[in-house]
Amino acid sequence: MFLPAQYVWFEPVLIAAIVVFIIDLVGNSIGLGNRFLSALMSAIVFALVFGALVYFGYGNVSMSVTTTPSATAPAQTQK
């Protein structure tokens, strides 16, 4: 990690921007100067790369929520 702790969220965004830039370069080189074809090729290359990353388990997002009861919360009684 090359950023301070408060900017830890920015590192994956920066890496993703670089990856999308490279994918767009590949798509534009395949598109041979046609804007629509370049956009289509970029989308296809991105879908292939993103699909491969998801399929092989890279870049998964997992979230967990933990709650602790507050000391001032009212007690719950079961009926």
Biopython code that builds the backbone (N, CA, C, O; Angstrom):
import numpy as np
from Bio.PDB.StructureBuilder import StructureBuilder

atoms = [
    (1, "MET", "N", (0.860, -1.174, 0.000)),
    (1, "MET", "CA", (0.000, 0.000, 0.000)),
    (1, "MET", "C", (0.899, 1.227, 0.000)),
    (1, "MET", "O", (1.781, 1.353, 0.849)),
    (2, "PHE", "N", (0.685, 2.109, -0.925)),
    (2, "PHE", "CA", (1.535, 3.287, -1.048)),
    (2, "PHE", "C", (0.833, 4.583, -0.673)),
    (2, "PHE", "O", (1.382, 5.665, -0.882)),
    (3, "LEU", "N", (-0.355, 4.492, -0.132)),
    (3, "LEU", "CA", (-1.113, 5.674, 0.269)),
    (3, "LEU", "C", (-1.311, 5.682, 1.780)),
    (3, "LEU", "O", (-1.248, 4.632, 2.419)),
    (4, "PRO", "N", (-1.551, 6.863, 2.359)),
    (4, "PRO", "CA", (-1.860, 6.910, 3.798)),
    (4, "PRO", "C", (-3.148, 6.140, 4.113)),
    (4, "PRO", "O", (-3.946, 5.851, 3.222)),
    (5, "ALA", "N", (-3.331, 5.819, 5.379)),
    (5, "ALA", "CA", (-4.443, 4.958, 5.799)),
    (5, "ALA", "C", (-5.808, 5.550, 5.469)),
    (5, "ALA", "O", (-6.736, 4.800, 5.167)),
    (6, "GLN", "N", (-5.957, 6.869, 5.516)),
    (6, "GLN", "CA", (-7.270, 7.450, 5.245)),
    (6, "GLN", "C", (-7.629, 7.392, 3.757)),
    (6, "GLN", "O", (-8.783, 7.626, 3.400)),
    (7, "TYR", "N", (-6.677, 7.088, 2.894)),
    (7, "TYR", "CA", (-6.945, 6.987, 1.458)),
    (7, "TYR", "C", (-6.812, 5.552, 0.954)),
    (7, "TYR", "O", (-6.542, 5.336, -0.228)),
    (8, "VAL", "N", (-6.997, 4.578, 1.829)),
    (8, "VAL", "CA", (-6.857, 3.185, 1.429)),
    (8, "VAL", "C", (-7.900, 2.789, 0.385)),
    (8, "VAL", "O", (-7.653, 1.871, -0.397)),
    (9, "TRP", "N", (-9.034, 3.440, 0.350)),
    (9, "TRP", "CA", (-10.087, 3.149, -0.624)),
    (9, "TRP", "C", (-9.688, 3.593, -2.025)),
    (9, "TRP", "O", (-10.246, 3.102, -3.007)),
    (10, "PHE", "N", (-8.730, 4.515, -2.134)),
    (10, "PHE", "CA", (-8.370, 5.075, -3.437)),
    (10, "PHE", "C", (-7.473, 4.142, -4.239)),
    (10, "PHE", "O", (-7.445, 4.224, -5.467)),
    (11, "GLU", "N", (-6.741, 3.256, -3.570)),
    (11, "GLU", "CA", (-5.820, 2.368, -4.276)),
    (11, "GLU", "C", (-6.522, 1.439, -5.263)),
    (11, "GLU", "O", (-6.075, 1.359, -6.407)),
    (12, "PRO", "N", (-7.608, 0.721, -4.890)),
    (12, "PRO", "CA", (-8.275, -0.108, -5.896)),
    (12, "PRO", "C", (-8.897, 0.703, -7.019)),
    (12, "PRO", "O", (-8.977, 0.229, -8.152)),
    (13, "VAL", "N", (-9.345, 1.932, -6.718)),
    (13, "VAL", "CA", (-9.903, 2.795, -7.763)),
    (13, "VAL", "C", (-8.813, 3.169, -8.760)),
    (13, "VAL", "O", (-9.042, 3.157, -9.969)),
    (14, "LEU", "N", (-7.639, 3.499, -8.259)),
    (14, "LEU", "CA", (-6.523, 3.866, -9.126)),
    (14, "LEU", "C", (-6.072, 2.683, -9.983)),
    (14, "LEU", "O", (-5.801, 2.840, -11.173)),
    (15, "ILE", "N", (-5.994, 1.520, -9.384)),
    (15, "ILE", "CA", (-5.604, 0.320, -10.137)),
    (15, "ILE", "C", (-6.641, -0.010, -11.205)),
    (15, "ILE", "O", (-6.284, -0.366, -12.328)),
    (16, "ALA", "N", (-7.923, 0.106, -10.861)),
    (16, "ALA", "CA", (-8.987, -0.160, -11.838)),
    (16, "ALA", "C", (-8.946, 0.843, -12.984)),
    (16, "ALA", "O", (-9.187, 0.474, -14.134)),
    (17, "ALA", "N", (-8.643, 2.107, -12.689)),
    (17, "ALA", "CA", (-8.550, 3.116, -13.746)),
    (17, "ALA", "C", (-7.411, 2.797, -14.704)),
    (17, "ALA", "O", (-7.550, 2.980, -15.913)),
    (18, "ILE", "N", (-6.304, 2.331, -14.186)),
    (18, "ILE", "CA", (-5.172, 1.963, -15.041)),
    (18, "ILE", "C", (-5.529, 0.761, -15.915)),
    (18, "ILE", "O", (-5.197, 0.728, -17.100)),
    (19, "VAL", "N", (-6.207, -0.221, -15.325)),
    (19, "VAL", "CA", (-6.609, -1.414, -16.090)),
    (19, "VAL", "C", (-7.588, -1.030, -17.195)),
    (19, "VAL", "O", (-7.459, -1.506, -18.323)),
    (20, "VAL", "N", (-8.560, -0.183, -16.890)),
    (20, "VAL", "CA", (-9.530, 0.238, -17.907)),
    (20, "VAL", "C", (-8.843, 1.051, -18.999)),
    (20, "VAL", "O", (-9.207, 0.940, -20.170)),
    (21, "PHE", "N", (-7.855, 1.867, -18.635)),
    (21, "PHE", "CA", (-7.112, 2.621, -19.638)),
    (21, "PHE", "C", (-6.391, 1.688, -20.606)),
    (21, "PHE", "O", (-6.418, 1.905, -21.818)),
    (22, "ILE", "N", (-5.751, 0.655, -20.075)),
    (22, "ILE", "CA", (-5.034, -0.300, -20.933)),
    (22, "ILE", "C", (-6.020, -1.074, -21.807)),
    (22, "ILE", "O", (-5.759, -1.306, -22.987)),
    (23, "ILE", "N", (-7.159, -1.475, -21.223)),
    (23, "ILE", "CA", (-8.178, -2.175, -22.009)),
    (23, "ILE", "C", (-8.708, -1.281, -23.118)),
    (23, "ILE", "O", (-8.959, -1.753, -24.227)),
    (24, "ASP", "N", (-8.880, 0.005, -22.834)),
    (24, "ASP", "CA", (-9.357, 0.936, -23.856)),
    (24, "ASP", "C", (-8.324, 1.104, -24.962)),
    (24, "ASP", "O", (-8.689, 1.216, -26.132)),
    (25, "LEU", "N", (-7.049, 1.124, -24.614)),
    (25, "LEU", "CA", (-6.011, 1.183, -25.649)),
    (25, "LEU", "C", (-6.073, -0.032, -26.562)),
    (25, "LEU", "O", (-5.943, 0.090, -27.780)),
    (26, "VAL", "N", (-6.273, -1.202, -25.972)),
    (26, "VAL", "CA", (-6.381, -2.425, -26.770)),
    (26, "VAL", "C", (-7.618, -2.360, -27.662)),
    (26, "VAL", "O", (-7.553, -2.698, -28.844)),
    (27, "GLY", "N", (-8.742, -1.926, -27.099)),
    (27, "GLY", "CA", (-9.978, -1.826, -27.889)),
    (27, "GLY", "C", (-9.860, -0.832, -29.023)),
    (27, "GLY", "O", (-10.362, -1.076, -30.120)),
    (28, "ASN", "N", (-9.195, 0.300, -28.768)),
    (28, "ASN", "CA", (-9.024, 1.292, -29.827)),
    (28, "ASN", "C", (-8.081, 0.808, -30.918)),
    (28, "ASN", "O", (-8.265, 1.145, -32.087)),
    (29, "SER", "N", (-7.083, 0.028, -30.552)),
    (29, "SER", "CA", (-6.187, -0.491, -31.587)),
    (29, "SER", "C", (-6.886, -1.544, -32.438)),
    (29, "SER", "O", (-6.592, -1.668, -33.627)),
    (30, "ILE", "N", (-7.806, -2.304, -31.848)),
    (30, "ILE", "CA", (-8.562, -3.293, -32.615)),
    (30, "ILE", "C", (-9.607, -2.607, -33.494)),
    (30, "ILE", "O", (-9.922, -3.094, -34.580)),
    (31, "GLY", "N", (-10.148, -1.470, -33.024)),
    (31, "GLY", "CA", (-11.220, -0.778, -33.736)),
    (31, "GLY", "C", (-10.807, -0.109, -35.024)),
    (31, "GLY", "O", (-11.669, 0.260, -35.821)),
    (32, "LEU", "N", (-9.530, 0.061, -35.257)),
    (32, "LEU", "CA", (-8.995, 0.598, -36.508)),
    (32, "LEU", "C", (-9.564, 1.975, -36.865)),
    (32, "LEU", "O", (-9.852, 2.236, -38.033)),
    (33, "GLY", "N", (-9.727, 2.845, -35.889)),
    (33, "GLY", "CA", (-10.135, 4.224, -36.161)),
    (33, "GLY", "C", (-11.626, 4.491, -36.178)),
    (33, "GLY", "O", (-12.029, 5.655, -36.173)),
    (34, "ASN", "N", (-12.451, 3.478, -36.197)),
    (34, "ASN", "CA", (-13.889, 3.649, -36.166)),
    (34, "ASN", "C", (-14.328, 3.800, -34.711)),
    (34, "ASN", "O", (-14.064, 2.921, -33.891)),
    (35, "ARG", "N", (-14.994, 4.905, -34.388)),
    (35, "ARG", "CA", (-15.353, 5.177, -32.991)),
    (35, "ARG", "C", (-16.300, 4.133, -32.416)),
    (35, "ARG", "O", (-16.096, 3.647, -31.304)),
    (36, "PHE", "N", (-17.319, 3.796, -33.164)),
    (36, "PHE", "CA", (-18.283, 2.810, -32.679)),
    (36, "PHE", "C", (-17.629, 1.451, -32.499)),
    (36, "PHE", "O", (-17.849, 0.786, -31.487)),
    (37, "LEU", "N", (-16.833, 1.035, -33.464)),
    (37, "LEU", "CA", (-16.158, -0.257, -33.377)),
    (37, "LEU", "C", (-15.144, -0.268, -32.239)),
    (37, "LEU", "O", (-14.980, -1.287, -31.568)),
    (38, "SER", "N", (-14.456, 0.861, -32.011)),
    (38, "SER", "CA", (-13.504, 0.956, -30.904)),
    (38, "SER", "C", (-14.210, 0.838, -29.557)),
    (38, "SER", "O", (-13.725, 0.150, -28.659)),
    (39, "ALA", "N", (-15.351, 1.504, -29.415)),
    (39, "ALA", "CA", (-16.115, 1.418, -28.167)),
    (39, "ALA", "C", (-16.628, 0.001, -27.954)),
    (39, "ALA", "O", (-16.610, -0.511, -26.835)),
    (40, "LEU", "N", (-17.086, -0.628, -29.030)),
    (40, "LEU", "CA", (-17.575, -1.993, -28.939)),
    (40, "LEU", "C", (-16.454, -2.953, -28.555)),
    (40, "LEU", "O", (-16.646, -3.825, -27.707)),
    (41, "MET", "N", (-15.299, -2.799, -29.167)),
    (41, "MET", "CA", (-14.163, -3.667, -28.853)),
    (41, "MET", "C", (-13.684, -3.448, -27.415)),
    (41, "MET", "O", (-13.313, -4.405, -26.735)),
    (42, "SER", "N", (-13.691, -2.205, -26.952)),
    (42, "SER", "CA", (-13.299, -1.922, -25.564)),
    (42, "SER", "C", (-14.268, -2.586, -24.596)),
    (42, "SER", "O", (-13.848, -3.155, -23.588)),
    (43, "ALA", "N", (-15.553, -2.518, -24.893)),
    (43, "ALA", "CA", (-16.558, -3.140, -24.034)),
    (43, "ALA", "C", (-16.397, -4.662, -24.012)),
    (43, "ALA", "O", (-16.524, -5.288, -22.960)),
    (44, "ILE", "N", (-16.122, -5.245, -25.157)),
    (44, "ILE", "CA", (-15.954, -6.695, -25.235)),
    (44, "ILE", "C", (-14.701, -7.138, -24.483)),
    (44, "ILE", "O", (-14.734, -8.117, -23.737)),
    (45, "VAL", "N", (-13.591, -6.414, -24.681)),
    (45, "VAL", "CA", (-12.348, -6.765, -23.977)),
    (45, "VAL", "C", (-12.542, -6.594, -22.472)),
    (45, "VAL", "O", (-12.083, -7.429, -21.692)),
    (46, "PHE", "N", (-13.219, -5.521, -22.055)),
    (46, "PHE", "CA", (-13.473, -5.313, -20.628)),
    (46, "PHE", "C", (-14.334, -6.435, -20.066)),
    (46, "PHE", "O", (-14.059, -6.938, -18.976)),
    (47, "ALA", "N", (-15.373, -6.834, -20.793)),
    (47, "ALA", "CA", (-16.243, -7.909, -20.327)),
    (47, "ALA", "C", (-15.465, -9.216, -20.181)),
    (47, "ALA", "O", (-15.681, -9.965, -19.228)),
    (48, "LEU", "N", (-14.574, -9.488, -21.108)),
    (48, "LEU", "CA", (-13.765, -10.703, -21.023)),
    (48, "LEU", "C", (-12.826, -10.669, -19.821)),
    (48, "LEU", "O", (-12.729, -11.645, -19.077)),
    (49, "VAL", "N", (-12.135, -9.548, -19.631)),
    (49, "VAL", "CA", (-11.199, -9.434, -18.510)),
    (49, "VAL", "C", (-11.952, -9.464, -17.183)),
    (49, "VAL", "O", (-11.552, -10.169, -16.256)),
    (50, "PHE", "N", (-13.040, -8.701, -17.091)),
    (50, "PHE", "CA", (-13.814, -8.656, -15.852)),
    (50, "PHE", "C", (-14.444, -10.011, -15.557)),
    (50, "PHE", "O", (-14.439, -10.458, -14.410)),
    (51, "GLY", "N", (-14.978, -10.659, -16.564)),
    (51, "GLY", "CA", (-15.557, -11.987, -16.378)),
    (51, "GLY", "C", (-14.526, -13.004, -15.914)),
    (51, "GLY", "O", (-14.812, -13.835, -15.052)),
    (52, "ALA", "N", (-13.325, -12.939, -16.485)),
    (52, "ALA", "CA", (-12.261, -13.852, -16.061)),
    (52, "ALA", "C", (-11.855, -13.585, -14.618)),
    (52, "ALA", "O", (-11.636, -14.523, -13.852)),
    (53, "LEU", "N", (-11.756, -12.328, -14.247)),
    (53, "LEU", "CA", (-11.386, -11.996, -12.870)),
    (53, "LEU", "C", (-12.445, -12.464, -11.878)),
    (53, "LEU", "O", (-12.108, -12.981, -10.812)),
    (54, "VAL", "N", (-13.706, -12.290, -12.214)),
    (54, "VAL", "CA", (-14.776, -12.732, -11.325)),
    (54, "VAL", "C", (-14.825, -14.255, -11.267)),
    (54, "VAL", "O", (-15.017, -14.834, -10.198)),
    (55, "TYR", "N", (-14.652, -14.899, -12.416)),
    (55, "TYR", "CA", (-14.717, -16.364, -12.467)),
    (55, "TYR", "C", (-13.616, -17.000, -11.625)),
    (55, "TYR", "O", (-13.860, -17.981, -10.922)),
    (56, "PHE", "N", (-12.404, -16.446, -11.693)),
    (56, "PHE", "CA", (-11.285, -17.011, -10.961)),
    (56, "PHE", "C", (-11.162, -16.472, -9.541)),
    (56, "PHE", "O", (-10.225, -16.830, -8.827)),
    (57, "GLY", "N", (-12.092, -15.618, -9.120)),
    (57, "GLY", "CA", (-12.154, -15.208, -7.730)),
    (57, "GLY", "C", (-11.306, -14.015, -7.350)),
    (57, "GLY", "O", (-11.129, -13.749, -6.161)),
    (58, "TYR", "N", (-10.774, -13.286, -8.317)),
    (58, "TYR", "CA", (-9.993, -12.096, -8.001)),
    (58, "TYR", "C", (-10.935, -10.908, -7.891)),
    (58, "TYR", "O", (-11.884, -10.784, -8.666)),
    (59, "GLY", "N", (-10.673, -10.045, -6.934)),
    (59, "GLY", "CA", (-11.452, -8.827, -6.818)),
    (59, "GLY", "C", (-12.824, -9.023, -6.217)),
    (59, "GLY", "O", (-13.720, -8.215, -6.461)),
    (60, "ASN", "N", (-13.017, -10.079, -5.433)),
    (60, "ASN", "CA", (-14.333, -10.260, -4.839)),
    (60, "ASN", "C", (-14.540, -9.244, -3.716)),
    (60, "ASN", "O", (-13.586, -8.794, -3.082)),
    (61, "VAL", "N", (-15.756, -8.908, -3.495)),
    (61, "VAL", "CA", (-16.108, -7.947, -2.463)),
    (61, "VAL", "C", (-16.907, -8.680, -1.413)),
    (61, "VAL", "O", (-17.933, -9.289, -1.715)),
    (62, "SER", "N", (-16.444, -8.624, -0.191)),
    (62, "SER", "CA", (-17.196, -9.240, 0.894)),
    (62, "SER", "C", (-17.417, -8.195, 1.975)),
    (62, "SER", "O", (-16.524, -7.422, 2.323)),
    (63, "MET", "N", (-18.613, -8.199, 2.483)),
    (63, "MET", "CA", (-18.970, -7.236, 3.508)),
    (63, "MET", "C", (-19.559, -7.986, 4.686)),
    (63, "MET", "O", (-20.260, -8.983, 4.514)),
    (64, "SER", "N", (-19.270, -7.502, 5.878)),
    (64, "SER", "CA", (-19.877, -8.092, 7.054)),
    (64, "SER", "C", (-20.324, -6.970, 7.981)),
    (64, "SER", "O", (-19.677, -5.929, 8.098)),
    (65, "VAL", "N", (-21.422, -7.213, 8.615)),
    (65, "VAL", "CA", (-21.968, -6.221, 9.537)),
    (65, "VAL", "C", (-22.009, -6.864, 10.912)),
    (65, "VAL", "O", (-22.581, -7.938, 11.098)),
    (66, "THR", "N", (-21.400, -6.196, 11.857)),
    (66, "THR", "CA", (-21.464, -6.666, 13.233)),
    (66, "THR", "C", (-22.117, -5.580, 14.074)),
    (66, "THR", "O", (-21.827, -4.393, 13.928)),
    (67, "THR", "N", (-22.974, -6.004, 14.928)),
    (67, "THR", "CA", (-23.644, -5.042, 15.802)),
    (67, "THR", "C", (-23.394, -5.432, 17.243)),
    (67, "THR", "O", (-23.357, -6.612, 17.590)),
    (68, "THR", "N", (-23.229, -4.452, 18.047)),
    (68, "THR", "CA", (-23.100, -4.683, 19.481)),
    (68, "THR", "C", (-24.207, -3.913, 20.159)),
    (68, "THR", "O", (-24.478, -2.765, 19.805)),
    (69, "PRO", "N", (-24.845, -4.527, 21.123)),
    (69, "PRO", "CA", (-25.932, -3.823, 21.795)),
    (69, "PRO", "C", (-25.401, -2.641, 22.606)),
    (69, "PRO", "O", (-24.342, -2.712, 23.229)),
    (70, "SER", "N", (-26.140, -1.598, 22.576)),
    (70, "SER", "CA", (-25.782, -0.405, 23.331)),
    (70, "SER", "C", (-26.160, -0.591, 24.795)),
    (70, "SER", "O", (-27.134, -1.272, 25.118)),
    (71, "ALA", "N", (-25.380, 0.019, 25.669)),
    (71, "ALA", "CA", (-25.663, -0.087, 27.096)),
    (71, "ALA", "C", (-26.962, 0.628, 27.452)),
    (71, "ALA", "O", (-27.602, 0.279, 28.444)),
    (72, "THR", "N", (-27.361, 1.618, 26.665)),
    (72, "THR", "CA", (-28.572, 2.381, 26.954)),
    (72, "THR", "C", (-29.781, 1.881, 26.178)),
    (72, "THR", "O", (-30.863, 2.457, 26.291)),
    (73, "ALA", "N", (-29.619, 0.828, 25.398)),
    (73, "ALA", "CA", (-30.745, 0.294, 24.616)),
    (73, "ALA", "C", (-31.740, -0.389, 25.542)),
    (73, "ALA", "O", (-31.340, -1.029, 26.514)),
    (74, "PRO", "N", (-33.035, -0.261, 25.253)),
    (74, "PRO", "CA", (-34.018, -0.933, 26.088)),
    (74, "PRO", "C", (-33.925, -2.453, 25.923)),
    (74, "PRO", "O", (-33.638, -2.951, 24.834)),
    (75, "ALA", "N", (-34.160, -3.148, 26.966)),
    (75, "ALA", "CA", (-34.095, -4.615, 26.927)),
    (75, "ALA", "C", (-35.294, -5.156, 26.159)),
    (75, "ALA", "O", (-36.397, -4.616, 26.249)),
    (76, "GLN", "N", (-35.073, -6.205, 25.420)),
    (76, "GLN", "CA", (-36.162, -6.836, 24.683)),
    (76, "GLN", "C", (-36.551, -8.113, 25.412)),
    (76, "GLN", "O", (-35.702, -8.944, 25.735)),
    (77, "THR", "N", (-37.808, -8.252, 25.657)),
    (77, "THR", "CA", (-38.304, -9.455, 26.322)),
    (77, "THR", "C", (-39.051, -10.309, 25.318)),
    (77, "THR", "O", (-39.730, -9.791, 24.431)),
    (78, "GLN", "N", (-38.925, -11.598, 25.457)),
    (78, "GLN", "CA", (-39.642, -12.495, 24.556)),
    (78, "GLN", "C", (-41.008, -12.801, 25.147)),
    (78, "GLN", "O", (-41.146, -12.948, 26.361)),
    (79, "LYS", "N", (-41.994, -12.895, 24.307)),
    (79, "LYS", "CA", (-43.361, -13.147, 24.763)),
    (79, "LYS", "C", (-43.723, -14.585, 24.600)),
    (79, "LYS", "O", (-44.840, -14.982, 24.933)),
]
sb = StructureBuilder()
sb.init_structure("model")
sb.init_model(0)
sb.init_chain("A")
sb.init_seg("    ")
for serial, (resi, resn, name, xyz) in enumerate(atoms, 1):
    if name == "N":
        sb.init_residue(resn, " ", resi, " ")
    sb.init_atom(name, np.array(xyz, "f"), 0.0, 1.0, " ", f" {name:<3s}", serial, name[0])
structure = sb.get_structure()
